[in-house]
Amino acid sequence: MSQENVDIVLSLQPASRIDMAQMFRDGFSWAAMSAILTPALAPDFTCVTHGVAGHDGEVWQGVEGLRAAWLEWLAPWETYRTEIEEAIDLGDSVVVLVRDFGRQRGDTSEVALTSAAVWTIRDQRIIRVEFFLTREEALKAVGLAE
């Protein structure tokens, strides 16, 4: 069952070539993504952001809460894309380690960041995702680091 959970989480990740800033901001792109996400999310789905200035520990509800959390994070970014480096199977949870690439408004160069998310699955539906600014925080949260 746990590999199935990894597959569920990975199937919902946008391709690395997708500009997530554009996807979350554009109504048509978001509608398409929302149609994919909504059936995969439990009715009580929550999203939590950790380490985000002004939103540390904030809990967002439902698919629109997920969008609101992303829009908050993406506010200073002109472009933003994510590449998955590793998915760690923890049974009912999946840790996804990512490398993010973005260009802030007014800048000409792209920067790279490393971060992570912990996805929790119940009955083949995602009940929670927690986004962490650092991999170390995510790994500590699931007991894989001190």
N, C-alpha and C positions, 0 to 999 in steps of 0.2 A: 504494500500500500504506500510506503514512503516514497518509492521511486515515482509512483503515480502523482504524489504531491509535488515533487520536483518538476515533473512534466507539466502539471497544471500551472505552477508559478512561471516557468519559463515560457509557456505558450502565451502568456499575457504581456510579456516584455516587448516593447517596440523594438524593431530592428535598429541596429546601431547607426544606420544612415538617416533615421528619422529625427528631425529637429523637434524635440519635445516642447520647446518654447512655442513654436508655431502650432503644434498639434493641440496643446492645451488651450491656447488663446483663440484659435479659429473654431467657430461654432460648428461648421460642417465636419472638420476633422475630429473634434471632440465627440460629436454625435456618433460617428462611426466607431470610435474607440469605446465610448460608453456602451454601445450595443454589444460589444465583445465582452466588456468587463462585467456588466450588470448580472448576467446569468451565472458568472463564476463567483460572485460575492454573496455571502450569507446576508439575510435581511438585517442582521445586527452588526454588519461590518463596521470596523473602526480603523482609523489611520492615526498614528501618533508620530509626531516629529520630535526628535531629540537633538539638542545642541543648536537649534536654529534661533538666532537672536530674536527675542520678542515672542517666540512661539515654542520654547523648550517645554516638552511634555504636553503640548496641546493635543487634544483629542478631536478628531474630525469624524463625522458620521456619514456613512453611505458613499455611493459613487460620486455624488456632488461634493461631499466633504473631501474626498480624495483629490478631486479637481481643484478645490479651493486651496488645499495644502500645497499642491504643485504650483498653482498660480502665485501664491505668496512667495514660494522659493524662487520662482522664475522671474519675479518682478525686475531685478536688475540685469537680467540676461537677454541679450539680443538673439543668441542661438544657444542651444543646449542639446547634447546627445549623450547617450550612455552605452557603454560596451560591457557586457557581462564577462567577468573573468572566471568566476567559479560559483557553483551552487553547491551548498553543503546540506546534505540530507540529515535531518535530525528527527525523522519520524513524522510527528504532527507539525513540525516547523521546518522551514527551509531558509537558510541564510544565503543571501545573494550578494557576492562581492562584485562591485562595479568600479569602472574607471569612467568618470564623467569628463566631458569636454565642453567648454562653453566660452562664449565671447560676450563680455559685458557691453552694454550700450556705450557707444563712443570710443571703444577700444578697437584696435585692428588685429590684435593677436588673440589666439585661443589659449586658454589655460586648461590644465588637466587636474582633476581632483580624484581622490579615491574615497569611496564611501561604501555603505552596506545597508541592506534592509533585511528584516526578519519577518517572514510571512508565516502565518499560522493558519492551518487548514483543519476543518472539521466537516465530516461527511462530504468530502470532495468539493467543499466550497471554502473560500477564503473568509476567515472571520476577522483577521487583524493583519495589518502591516505596520511595522515600526521602522521609520527611516532614521539612520544614524549618520552624522557627519564624518565619523571615523569608523574604520573597520574594527579597531580595538574596542570601542564602546559596544558595538554590536556583538562581537565575540564574547566579551565579558558578560553581556546581558543573557547569553544562552549558556554560560558556564564553560566556554572554550578558552578563556584567558583569565588571568588574575588581575 
